[in-house]
């Protein structure tokens, strides 16, 4: 276990993810985003709704901005019950549920309606519950938009423009394979360390959605944002199964309802945040371009071919998603 996580555990030693305080259950919820981010506001909304539904019997304390650890550390803390809930990118869950890696398949979804239908349907439910054997229970998905490349020195108009660039990726095998297939050099860097990594030239580029690009202030370093929308990787709201099992059936129902309502609230916040973020980064001098997606789709066909040859389970899941219709 790394030293930072050990320190966090020592600080939480006297606590648990869900503790009783004079008949009130308090659940600690940590995440990595800043308080201005729409997912933080959605989690605050979740906490408020749960407190209302339970008539004050259950309270969620939200700790933003990596106060309790990085996404990876928060997952580990959920597994032992030291933290009760978190929100992480689906990419962070690949090690716990291989099926979750399907979200890293580039150009998997046709549009927003297709994405919503998959996430809110049978496939989405299966994926939310796929991590239970690792003491993690998915409650709902949050919209994390579409990921595109941003760079320091030149726009990415075709995959050839990624050649020679060190591109920050999440700690995700699928993300690494995608950037490599496009011709870049994938470089995993923790999200909280990315601003400095861009400043110091440890990486030349990164990829993310507009609100994250804006709220992280990465636009101060990267002045080119190429909207290719290669992946749509959702966020996942997780609860520790250790905490979930401490709740009675009625309390579990309240928590699930509050999470579902927060997802609807977050989707609206997200839409507004995307529009605001795009306005603000352009005001700050970022050059936004919209390259044709065709060349990028062709470049990553090898990923589909590799999955079909090596992972029939994942290939079948891709087929189910692509065949999902209204």
C-alpha contacts under 8 A as a table, 3 or more apart, distances in Angstrom:
res1	aa1	res2	aa2	distance
1	X	5	X	6.65
1	X	6	X	6.67
2	X	5	X	5.50
2	X	6	X	6.33
3	X	6	X	4.96
3	X	7	X	6.23
4	X	7	X	5.16
4	X	8	X	6.34
4	X	69	X	7.96
5	X	8	X	5.00
5	X	9	X	6.14
5	X	69	X	7.10
5	X	73	X	6.35
6	X	9	X	5.06
6	X	10	X	6.27
7	X	10	X	5.09
7	X	11	X	6.31
8	X	11	X	5.09
8	X	12	X	6.22
8	X	68	X	6.61
8	X	69	X	7.31
9	X	12	X	4.98
9	X	13	X	5.77
9	X	77	X	7.91
9	X	82	X	7.50
10	X	13	X	4.97
11	X	14	X	7.53
12	X	15	X	5.12
12	X	16	X	7.03
12	X	82	X	6.60
13	X	16	X	7.51
13	X	82	X	7.74
15	X	19	X	7.10
15	X	82	X	6.83
16	X	19	X	5.81
16	X	81	X	6.16
16	X	82	X	4.53
16	X	83	X	6.36
16	X	84	X	7.55
17	X	26	X	7.85
17	X	27	X	5.53
17	X	28	X	5.43
17	X	29	X	8.00
17	X	78	X	7.45
17	X	81	X	5.12
17	X	82	X	4.53
17	X	83	X	3.86
17	X	84	X	3.82
17	X	85	X	7.48
17	X	240	X	7.90
17	X	243	X	6.48
18	X	25	X	6.29
18	X	26	X	5.35
18	X	27	X	4.39
18	X	28	X	6.66
18	X	81	X	7.78
18	X	83	X	7.48
18	X	84	X	5.82
18	X	243	X	5.85
18	X	246	X	7.98
19	X	25	X	5.47
19	X	26	X	5.34
19	X	27	X	6.77
20	X	23	X	5.83
20	X	24	X	5.41
20	X	25	X	4.46
20	X	26	X	6.35
21	X	24	X	4.98
21	X	25	X	6.23
21	X	26	X	7.27
23	X	57	X	6.86
24	X	56	X	7.11
24	X	57	X	4.67
24	X	58	X	5.71
24	X	59	X	7.27
25	X	57	X	6.07
25	X	58	X	4.65
25	X	59	X	6.17
26	X	58	X	5.85
26	X	59	X	4.79
26	X	60	X	5.69
26	X	61	X	7.04
27	X	58	X	7.52
27	X	59	X	6.18
27	X	60	X	4.67
27	X	61	X	6.17
27	X	83	X	7.53
27	X	84	X	5.42
27	X	85	X	7.16
28	X	60	X	5.86
28	X	61	X	5.02
28	X	62	X	6.31
28	X	63	X	7.45
28	X	83	X	5.49
28	X	84	X	5.18
28	X	85	X	6.29
29	X	60	X	6.59
29	X	61	X	5.90
29	X	62	X	4.79
29	X	63	X	6.00
29	X	83	X	6.44
29	X	84	X	5.84
29	X	85	X	4.39
29	X	86	X	5.14
30	X	62	X	5.84
30	X	63	X	4.56
30	X	64	X	5.85
30	X	66	X	7.04
30	X	67	X	7.12
30	X	68	X	5.85
30	X	69	X	7.63
30	X	74	X	6.97
30	X	83	X	7.31
30	X	85	X	6.58
30	X	86	X	5.07
30	X	87	X	7.37
31	X	40	X	7.98
31	X	62	X	7.90
31	X	63	X	6.42
31	X	64	X	5.09
31	X	65	X	6.32
31	X	66	X	5.78
31	X	67	X	7.73
31	X	68	X	7.49
31	X	69	X	7.66
31	X	70	X	7.46
31	X	71	X	6.83
31	X	74	X	7.48
31	X	86	X	5.54
31	X	87	X	5.66
31	X	88	X	7.13
32	X	64	X	5.85
32	X	65	X	4.54
32	X	66	X	4.30
32	X	67	X	7.66
32	X	69	X	7.39
32	X	70	X	6.03
32	X	71	X	6.38
32	X	88	X	7.97
32	X	192	X	7.75
33	X	37	X	6.34
33	X	39	X	7.62
33	X	40	X	6.80
33	X	64	X	5.87
33	X	65	X	4.83
33	X	66	X	7.06
34	X	37	X	5.63
34	X	40	X	7.14
34	X	64	X	6.00
34	X	65	X	4.84
34	X	215	X	7.41
34	X	216	X	7.99
35	X	40	X	5.63
35	X	41	X	7.18
35	X	64	X	6.35
35	X	65	X	7.19
36	X	40	X	7.12
36	X	41	X	7.55
36	X	215	X	7.07
37	X	40	X	5.53
37	X	41	X	6.82
37	X	211	X	7.19
37	X	212	X	7.67
37	X	215	X	6.70
38	X	41	X	5.11
38	X	42	X	6.18
38	X	266	X	6.41
38	X	269	X	5.74
38	X	270	X	5.94
38	X	273	X	7.01
39	X	42	X	4.92
39	X	43	X	6.22
39	X	142	X	7.40
39	X	266	X	6.34
39	X	270	X	7.93
40	X	43	X	5.10
40	X	44	X	6.33
40	X	64	X	7.00
41	X	44	X	5.07
41	X	45	X	6.20
41	X	266	X	7.60
42	X	45	X	4.90
42	X	46	X	6.17
42	X	262	X	5.48
42	X	263	X	7.20
42	X	265	X	6.46
42	X	266	X	5.10
43	X	46	X	4.85
43	X	47	X	6.23
43	X	62	X	7.14
43	X	262	X	6.94
44	X	47	X	5.06
44	X	48	X	6.26
44	X	62	X	6.80
45	X	48	X	5.07
45	X	49	X	6.15
45	X	262	X	6.11
45	X	265	X	7.94
46	X	49	X	5.21
46	X	50	X	6.09
46	X	258	X	5.30
46	X	259	X	5.77
46	X	261	X	7.36
46	X	262	X	5.21
47	X	50	X	5.24
47	X	51	X	6.18
47	X	59	X	6.40
47	X	60	X	5.00
47	X	61	X	7.29
47	X	62	X	7.87
47	X	258	X	7.66
48	X	51	X	5.22
48	X	52	X	6.25
48	X	59	X	7.93
49	X	52	X	5.03
49	X	53	X	6.06
49	X	258	X	5.53
50	X	53	X	5.07
50	X	54	X	6.01
50	X	58	X	6.69
50	X	59	X	6.92
50	X	60	X	7.79
50	X	254	X	6.28
50	X	255	X	6.04
50	X	258	X	5.43
51	X	54	X	5.26
51	X	55	X	5.90
51	X	56	X	4.74
51	X	57	X	6.70
51	X	58	X	5.54
51	X	59	X	5.41
51	X	60	X	7.74
52	X	55	X	5.06
52	X	56	X	6.22
53	X	56	X	7.70
53	X	254	X	6.20
54	X	57	X	5.17
54	X	58	X	5.95
54	X	251	X	7.31
54	X	254	X	6.90
55	X	58	X	7.80
56	X	59	X	6.69
63	X	66	X	7.48
63	X	67	X	6.01
63	X	68	X	6.88
64	X	67	X	6.04
66	X	69	X	4.69
66	X	70	X	5.44
66	X	71	X	7.85
66	X	192	X	7.98
68	X	74	X	6.92
69	X	72	X	7.77
69	X	73	X	5.33
69	X	74	X	5.64
70	X	73	X	5.08
70	X	74	X	5.99
70	X	190	X	7.84
70	X	192	X	7.74
71	X	74	X	5.08
71	X	75	X	6.26
71	X	87	X	7.91
71	X	88	X	5.87
71	X	92	X	7.15
72	X	75	X	5.25
72	X	76	X	6.51
72	X	92	X	6.78
73	X	76	X	5.11
73	X	77	X	6.19
74	X	77	X	4.93
74	X	78	X	6.12
74	X	83	X	7.21
74	X	86	X	6.84
75	X	78	X	5.10
75	X	79	X	6.34
75	X	86	X	7.59
75	X	136	X	7.99
76	X	79	X	5.09
76	X	80	X	6.77
77	X	80	X	5.44
77	X	81	X	6.09
77	X	82	X	5.26
77	X	83	X	5.45
78	X	81	X	4.83
78	X	82	X	6.08
78	X	83	X	5.03
78	X	84	X	5.82
78	X	85	X	6.70
78	X	86	X	7.84
78	X	135	X	7.51
78	X	136	X	7.06
78	X	239	X	7.13
78	X	240	X	4.87
79	X	82	X	7.87
79	X	134	X	6.87
79	X	135	X	5.19
79	X	136	X	6.50
79	X	240	X	6.07
79	X	241	X	7.64
79	X	242	X	7.62
80	X	83	X	7.87
80	X	135	X	7.95
80	X	240	X	7.90
80	X	242	X	7.48
81	X	84	X	6.00
81	X	240	X	6.05
81	X	241	X	7.92
81	X	242	X	5.70
81	X	243	X	6.43
83	X	86	X	7.88
83	X	240	X	7.51
84	X	239	X	5.76
84	X	240	X	5.38
84	X	243	X	5.88
85	X	237	X	7.35
85	X	238	X	5.51
85	X	239	X	4.34
85	X	240	X	6.16
86	X	237	X	5.91
86	X	238	X	5.37
86	X	239	X	6.67
87	X	235	X	6.57
87	X	236	X	5.53
87	X	237	X	4.43
87	X	238	X	6.05
88	X	92	X	6.55
88	X	93	X	7.97
88	X	235	X	5.53
88	X	236	X	5.51
88	X	237	X	6.72
88	X	238	X	7.74
89	X	92	X	5.50
89	X	93	X	7.39
89	X	233	X	7.09
89	X	234	X	6.24
89	X	235	X	4.27
89	X	236	X	6.05
90	X	93	X	5.37
90	X	94	X	7.15
90	X	100	X	6.50
90	X	101	X	7.65
90	X	103	X	7.29
90	X	233	X	6.30
90	X	234	X	5.85
90	X	235	X	5.39
90	X	236	X	5.89
91	X	94	X	5.68
91	X	100	X	7.26
91	X	101	X	6.51
91	X	103	X	7.46
91	X	104	X	6.97
91	X	170	X	7.02
91	X	171	X	7.33
91	X	172	X	5.73
91	X	233	X	7.08
92	X	95	X	7.31
92	X	170	X	7.60
92	X	171	X	6.75
92	X	172	X	6.78
93	X	96	X	5.33
93	X	97	X	6.17
93	X	100	X	6.60
93	X	101	X	7.82
94	X	97	X	5.18
94	X	98	X	5.22
94	X	99	X	7.32
94	X	100	X	5.49
94	X	101	X	5.22
94	X	172	X	6.83
95	X	98	X	6.43
96	X	131	X	5.91
96	X	134	X	6.56
97	X	100	X	5.54
97	X	101	X	7.58
97	X	130	X	6.03
97	X	131	X	5.59
98	X	101	X	5.61
98	X	102	X	7.99
99	X	102	X	5.85
99	X	127	X	7.00
99	X	130	X	7.74
99	X	314	X	6.25
99	X	317	X	7.79
100	X	103	X	6.22
100	X	127	X	6.41
101	X	104	X	5.45
101	X	105	X	7.41
101	X	172	X	7.95
101	X	174	X	6.49
102	X	105	X	5.48
102	X	314	X	6.85
102	X	317	X	7.57
102	X	318	X	6.87
103	X	106	X	7.89
103	X	108	X	7.54
103	X	231	X	7.34
103	X	232	X	6.73
103	X	233	X	5.24
103	X	234	X	7.56
104	X	174	X	5.39
104	X	175	X	6.02
104	X	231	X	6.32
104	X	232	X	7.58
104	X	233	X	6.36
105	X	108	X	5.75
105	X	174	X	6.83
105	X	178	X	7.75
105	X	231	X	6.80
105	X	303	X	7.63
105	X	304	X	7.82
106	X	178	X	7.13
106	X	230	X	5.15
106	X	231	X	4.86
106	X	232	X	7.93
106	X	297	X	7.61
106	X	300	X	7.14
107	X	110	X	7.34
107	X	229	X	7.77
107	X	230	X	5.45
107	X	231	X	5.77
107	X	232	X	7.90
107	X	297	X	6.82
108	X	231	X	7.24
108	X	232	X	7.96
108	X	318	X	7.66
108	X	321	X	7.96
108	X	322	X	7.17
109	X	112	X	7.69
109	X	114	X	6.21
109	X	115	X	5.94
109	X	232	X	7.47
109	X	321	X	7.91
109	X	322	X	7.15
110	X	114	X	6.00
110	X	115	X	7.55
111	X	114	X	5.38
111	X	115	X	6.39
112	X	115	X	5.02
112	X	116	X	6.16
113	X	116	X	5.21
113	X	117	X	6.16
114	X	117	X	5.17
114	X	118	X	6.34
114	X	324	X	7.40
114	X	325	X	7.29
115	X	118	X	5.32
115	X	119	X	6.18
116	X	119	X	5.16
116	X	120	X	5.84
117	X	120	X	5.39
117	X	121	X	5.86
117	X	324	X	7.67
117	X	325	X	7.98
117	X	326	X	7.57
118	X	121	X	5.25
118	X	122	X	7.33
118	X	123	X	5.99
118	X	124	X	5.82
118	X	321	X	6.62
118	X	324	X	6.99
119	X	122	X	7.88
119	X	123	X	6.66
119	X	124	X	4.12
119	X	125	X	7.36
119	X	141	X	7.13
120	X	123	X	7.83
120	X	124	X	5.65
120	X	125	X	7.20
121	X	124	X	5.39
121	X	125	X	6.45
122	X	125	X	5.23
122	X	126	X	6.30
123	X	126	X	5.16
123	X	127	X	6.30
123	X	321	X	7.75
124	X	127	X	5.17
124	X	128	X	6.19
125	X	128	X	5.13
125	X	129	X	6.41
126	X	129	X	5.43
126	X	130	X	6.09
127	X	130	X	5.00
127	X	131	X	7.84
128	X	131	X	7.17
128	X	137	X	6.77
128	X	138	X	4.33
128	X	139	X	6.61
128	X	140	X	6.96
128	X	236	X	7.76
129	X	132	X	5.82
129	X	137	X	5.75
129	X	138	X	5.66
130	X	133	X	7.66
130	X	137	X	7.88
131	X	134	X	5.46
131	X	135	X	6.95
131	X	136	X	5.36
131	X	137	X	6.21
131	X	138	X	7.50
132	X	135	X	5.07
132	X	136	X	4.89
132	X	137	X	5.29
132	X	241	X	7.09
133	X	136	X	7.25
135	X	240	X	5.90
135	X	241	X	4.89
135	X	242	X	6.83
136	X	238	X	6.40
136	X	239	X	6.10
136	X	240	X	5.01
136	X	241	X	5.46
137	X	238	X	5.51
137	X	239	X	5.34
137	X	240	X	6.20
137	X	241	X	5.88
138	X	236	X	6.47
138	X	237	X	5.86
138	X	238	X	4.55
138	X	239	X	6.51
139	X	236	X	7.42
139	X	237	X	5.57
139	X	238	X	5.77
139	X	239	X	7.04
139	X	256	X	6.27
139	X	259	X	6.41
139	X	260	X	7.56
140	X	236	X	6.03
140	X	237	X	5.52
140	X	238	X	7.71
140	X	259	X	6.35
140	X	260	X	6.19
140	X	263	X	6.81
141	X	234	X	6.26
141	X	235	X	5.58
141	X	236	X	4.65
141	X	237	X	6.20
141	X	263	X	6.66
142	X	234	X	5.94
142	X	235	X	4.90
142	X	236	X	6.06
142	X	237	X	7.24
142	X	263	X	5.59
142	X	266	X	6.66
142	X	267	X	6.98
143	X	234	X	5.40
143	X	235	X	6.34
143	X	263	X	7.84
143	X	266	X	7.20
143	X	267	X	5.84
143	X	270	X	6.85
144	X	209	X	6.99
144	X	232	X	7.14
144	X	233	X	6.36
144	X	234	X	4.84
144	X	235	X	5.79
144	X	270	X	7.75
145	X	209	X	5.75
145	X	210	X	7.91
145	X	232	X	5.88
145	X	233	X	7.22
145	X	234	X	7.12
145	X	270	X	7.84
146	X	208	X	7.25
146	X	209	X	5.34
146	X	229	X	5.09
146	X	230	X	7.07
146	X	231	X	5.75
146	X	232	X	4.59
146	X	233	X	7.17
147	X	207	X	5.85
147	X	208	X	4.29
147	X	209	X	4.54
147	X	210	X	7.89
147	X	227	X	7.94
147	X	228	X	7.75
147	X	229	X	5.08
147	X	230	X	6.02
147	X	231	X	5.42
147	X	232	X	6.27
147	X	233	X	7.70
148	X	207	X	5.01
148	X	208	X	5.42
148	X	209	X	6.31
148	X	225	X	7.37
148	X	226	X	6.17
148	X	227	X	5.13
148	X	228	X	5.36
148	X	229	X	4.85
148	X	230	X	6.19
148	X	231	X	7.71
149	X	156	X	7.06
149	X	205	X	7.06
149	X	206	X	5.77
149	X	207	X	4.17
149	X	208	X	6.68
149	X	225	X	6.03
149	X	226	X	5.42
149	X	227	X	6.81
149	X	228	X	7.25
150	X	155	X	7.49
150	X	156	X	7.84
150	X	205	X	5.68
150	X	206	X	5.53
150	X	207	X	5.80
150	X	208	X	7.81
150	X	222	X	6.17
150	X	223	X	7.42
150	X	224	X	5.43
150	X	225	X	4.32
150	X	226	X	6.09
151	X	154	X	6.29
151	X	155	X	6.52
151	X	156	X	7.68
151	X	204	X	6.22
151	X	205	X	4.29
151	X	206	X	6.60
151	X	222	X	5.02
151	X	223	X	6.56
151	X	224	X	5.26
151	X	225	X	6.64
152	X	204	X	6.12
152	X	205	X	6.35
152	X	221	X	6.39
152	X	222	X	4.21
152	X	223	X	5.77
152	X	224	X	6.44
153	X	204	X	7.98
153	X	222	X	7.58
153	X	223	X	7.49
153	X	224	X	7.37
154	X	224	X	6.34
155	X	161	X	7.52
155	X	224	X	5.24
155	X	225	X	6.68
155	X	226	X	6.09
155	X	289	X	7.45
156	X	159	X	7.03
156	X	161	X	5.22
156	X	162	X	6.62
156	X	225	X	7.93
156	X	226	X	5.72
156	X	291	X	7.64
157	X	161	X	6.54
157	X	226	X	6.97
157	X	289	X	7.78
157	X	290	X	7.76
157	X	291	X	5.06
157	X	292	X	7.57
158	X	161	X	5.62
158	X	162	X	7.74
158	X	291	X	7.02
158	X	292	X	7.82
158	X	295	X	6.59
158	X	296	X	6.91
159	X	162	X	5.57
159	X	163	X	7.49
159	X	182	X	5.25
159	X	183	X	6.45
159	X	295	X	7.06
159	X	296	X	6.04
159	X	299	X	7.29
160	X	163	X	5.52
160	X	182	X	7.46
160	X	183	X	6.60
162	X	165	X	5.41
162	X	182	X	6.96
162	X	183	X	5.71
162	X	184	X	4.72
163	X	183	X	5.02
163	X	184	X	4.97
163	X	185	X	7.60
164	X	183	X	7.73
164	X	184	X	6.09
164	X	185	X	6.75
165	X	184	X	5.45
165	X	185	X	5.92
165	X	203	X	7.59
165	X	204	X	5.77
165	X	205	X	6.89
166	X	184	X	6.39
166	X	185	X	4.71
166	X	186	X	5.99
166	X	187	X	6.17
166	X	202	X	7.67
166	X	203	X	4.87
166	X	204	X	5.18
166	X	205	X	6.34
167	X	179	X	7.45
167	X	184	X	6.44
167	X	185	X	5.79
167	X	186	X	4.99
167	X	187	X	5.63
167	X	203	X	5.81
167	X	204	X	6.00
167	X	205	X	4.68
167	X	206	X	5.10
167	X	207	X	7.72
168	X	186	X	5.99
168	X	187	X	4.72
168	X	188	X	5.48
168	X	189	X	5.98
168	X	194	X	7.79
168	X	203	X	6.10
168	X	204	X	7.78
168	X	205	X	6.15
168	X	206	X	4.60
168	X	207	X	7.10
169	X	172	X	7.42
169	X	175	X	6.20
169	X	176	X	6.52
169	X	186	X	6.05
169	X	187	X	5.74
169	X	188	X	4.82
169	X	189	X	6.58
169	X	206	X	6.61
169	X	207	X	7.11
170	X	175	X	6.62
170	X	176	X	7.84
170	X	188	X	5.49
170	X	189	X	6.66
170	X	190	X	7.19
170	X	191	X	7.77
171	X	175	X	7.66
171	X	176	X	7.86
171	X	188	X	5.46
171	X	189	X	7.41
171	X	190	X	7.88
172	X	175	X	5.21
172	X	176	X	6.24
173	X	176	X	5.09
173	X	177	X	6.16
174	X	177	X	5.11
174	X	178	X	6.13
175	X	178	X	5.08
175	X	179	X	6.37
175	X	186	X	7.99
176	X	179	X	5.49
176	X	180	X	6.17
176	X	186	X	5.36
176	X	187	X	7.64
176	X	188	X	7.93
177	X	180	X	5.08
177	X	181	X	5.98
177	X	186	X	7.97
177	X	303	X	7.39
178	X	181	X	5.12
178	X	182	X	6.35
178	X	300	X	6.59
178	X	303	X	7.21
179	X	182	X	5.08
179	X	183	X	6.41
179	X	184	X	5.35
179	X	185	X	6.73
179	X	186	X	5.73
180	X	183	X	5.12
180	X	184	X	5.23
180	X	185	X	5.93
180	X	186	X	6.21
181	X	184	X	7.52
181	X	299	X	6.47
181	X	300	X	5.76
181	X	302	X	7.33
181	X	303	X	7.53
182	X	296	X	7.14
182	X	299	X	5.82
182	X	300	X	6.56
187	X	203	X	7.17
189	X	193	X	6.70
189	X	194	X	6.28
189	X	197	X	7.90
190	X	193	X	5.38
190	X	194	X	6.38
191	X	194	X	5.23
192	X	195	X	7.33
193	X	196	X	5.80
193	X	197	X	6.26
194	X	197	X	4.82
194	X	198	X	6.07
195	X	198	X	5.28
195	X	199	X	6.25
195	X	216	X	7.54
195	X	217	X	7.68
195	X	218	X	5.95
195	X	221	X	7.80
196	X	199	X	4.94
196	X	200	X	6.01
197	X	200	X	5.28
197	X	201	X	6.03
197	X	202	X	4.87
197	X	203	X	5.87
198	X	201	X	5.22
198	X	202	X	6.13
198	X	203	X	5.36
198	X	204	X	6.16
198	X	205	X	7.12
198	X	221	X	6.80
198	X	222	X	7.94
199	X	202	X	7.77
199	X	221	X	6.41
200	X	203	X	7.82
201	X	204	X	5.94
203	X	206	X	7.64
205	X	222	X	7.49
208	X	212	X	6.45
208	X	213	X	6.27
209	X	212	X	5.60
209	X	213	X	6.18
210	X	213	X	5.01
210	X	214	X	6.09
210	X	274	X	5.66
210	X	277	X	5.79
210	X	278	X	6.33
211	X	214	X	5.10
211	X	215	X	5.84
211	X	270	X	7.96
211	X	273	X	6.03
211	X	274	X	5.60
211	X	277	X	5.43
211	X	278	X	8.00
212	X	215	X	5.21
212	X	216	X	5.70
213	X	216	X	5.64
213	X	217	X	6.41
213	X	218	X	5.61
213	X	219	X	6.37
213	X	277	X	7.96
214	X	217	X	5.18
214	X	218	X	6.57
214	X	219	X	6.29
214	X	277	X	5.63
214	X	278	X	7.92
214	X	280	X	7.55
214	X	281	X	6.40
215	X	218	X	7.85
215	X	277	X	7.96
216	X	219	X	7.97
217	X	220	X	5.71
217	X	221	X	7.92
218	X	221	X	5.52
218	X	222	X	6.10
219	X	222	X	4.86
219	X	223	X	5.92
219	X	281	X	6.42
219	X	284	X	7.71
219	X	286	X	6.75
220	X	223	X	7.09
220	X	284	X	7.83
222	X	225	X	7.67
222	X	286	X	7.51
223	X	285	X	6.74
223	X	286	X	4.38
223	X	287	X	6.04
224	X	286	X	5.59
224	X	287	X	4.94
224	X	288	X	6.10
224	X	289	X	7.82
225	X	286	X	6.82
225	X	287	X	6.18
225	X	288	X	4.83
225	X	289	X	6.40
226	X	288	X	5.88
226	X	289	X	4.89
226	X	290	X	5.85
226	X	291	X	6.74
227	X	288	X	7.24
227	X	289	X	6.11
227	X	290	X	4.98
227	X	291	X	6.72
228	X	290	X	6.42
228	X	291	X	6.08
228	X	292	X	7.22
228	X	293	X	5.91
228	X	296	X	7.96
229	X	232	X	7.39
230	X	296	X	7.80
237	X	259	X	7.82
239	X	243	X	6.95
239	X	244	X	6.58
240	X	243	X	5.19
240	X	244	X	6.13
241	X	244	X	4.71
241	X	245	X	5.92
242	X	245	X	5.44
242	X	246	X	6.61
243	X	246	X	5.14
243	X	247	X	6.88
244	X	247	X	5.48
244	X	252	X	6.85
245	X	248	X	7.35
247	X	250	X	7.86
247	X	251	X	5.51
247	X	252	X	5.83
248	X	251	X	5.25
248	X	252	X	6.16
249	X	252	X	5.03
249	X	253	X	6.21
250	X	253	X	5.08
250	X	254	X	6.33
251	X	254	X	5.04
251	X	255	X	6.22
252	X	255	X	5.13
252	X	256	X	6.18
253	X	256	X	5.17
253	X	257	X	6.09
254	X	257	X	5.16
254	X	258	X	6.09
255	X	258	X	5.13
255	X	259	X	6.14
256	X	259	X	5.09
256	X	260	X	6.15
257	X	260	X	5.11
257	X	261	X	6.15
258	X	261	X	5.16
258	X	262	X	6.08
259	X	262	X	5.03
259	X	263	X	6.31
260	X	263	X	5.17
260	X	264	X	6.74
261	X	264	X	5.30
261	X	265	X	6.37
262	X	265	X	4.92
262	X	266	X	5.88
263	X	266	X	4.99
263	X	267	X	6.15
264	X	267	X	5.28
264	X	268	X	6.78
265	X	268	X	5.52
265	X	269	X	6.42
266	X	269	X	4.93
266	X	270	X	5.87
267	X	270	X	5.01
267	X	271	X	6.34
268	X	271	X	5.26
268	X	272	X	6.47
269	X	272	X	5.26
269	X	273	X	6.03
270	X	273	X	4.93
270	X	274	X	6.11
271	X	274	X	5.31
271	X	275	X	6.58
272	X	275	X	5.33
272	X	276	X	6.29
273	X	276	X	5.05
273	X	277	X	5.85
274	X	277	X	5.13
274	X	278	X	6.18
275	X	278	X	5.43
275	X	279	X	6.44
276	X	279	X	5.20
276	X	280	X	6.17
277	X	280	X	5.13
277	X	281	X	6.12
278	X	281	X	5.50
278	X	282	X	6.31
279	X	282	X	5.45
279	X	283	X	6.26
280	X	283	X	4.96
280	X	284	X	6.27
281	X	284	X	4.94
281	X	285	X	6.60
281	X	286	X	5.55
282	X	285	X	5.13
282	X	286	X	4.78
282	X	287	X	6.53
282	X	288	X	7.15
283	X	286	X	7.27
292	X	295	X	6.84
292	X	296	X	7.86
293	X	296	X	5.27
293	X	297	X	6.17
294	X	297	X	5.13
294	X	298	X	6.27
295	X	298	X	5.17
295	X	299	X	6.17
296	X	299	X	5.04
296	X	300	X	6.47
297	X	300	X	5.49
297	X	301	X	6.47
298	X	301	X	5.39
299	X	302	X	7.14
300	X	303	X	5.51
300	X	304	X	7.34
301	X	304	X	5.31
301	X	305	X	6.41
302	X	305	X	4.94
302	X	306	X	6.02
303	X	306	X	5.09
303	X	307	X	6.18
304	X	307	X	5.21
304	X	308	X	6.17
304	X	315	X	7.93
305	X	308	X	5.19
305	X	309	X	6.26
306	X	309	X	5.16
306	X	310	X	6.00
306	X	311	X	7.92
307	X	310	X	5.22
307	X	311	X	5.09
307	X	312	X	7.13
307	X	314	X	6.88
307	X	315	X	5.93
308	X	311	X	5.84
308	X	312	X	5.82
308	X	314	X	7.80
308	X	315	X	5.17
309	X	312	X	7.06
311	X	314	X	5.50
311	X	315	X	6.14
312	X	315	X	4.84
312	X	316	X	6.03
313	X	316	X	5.24
313	X	317	X	6.41
314	X	317	X	4.98
314	X	318	X	6.23
315	X	318	X	5.11
315	X	319	X	6.28
316	X	319	X	5.01
316	X	320	X	6.23
317	X	320	X	5.03
317	X	321	X	6.23
318	X	321	X	5.14
318	X	322	X	6.12
319	X	322	X	5.13
319	X	323	X	6.04
320	X	323	X	5.15
320	X	324	X	6.26
321	X	324	X	5.25
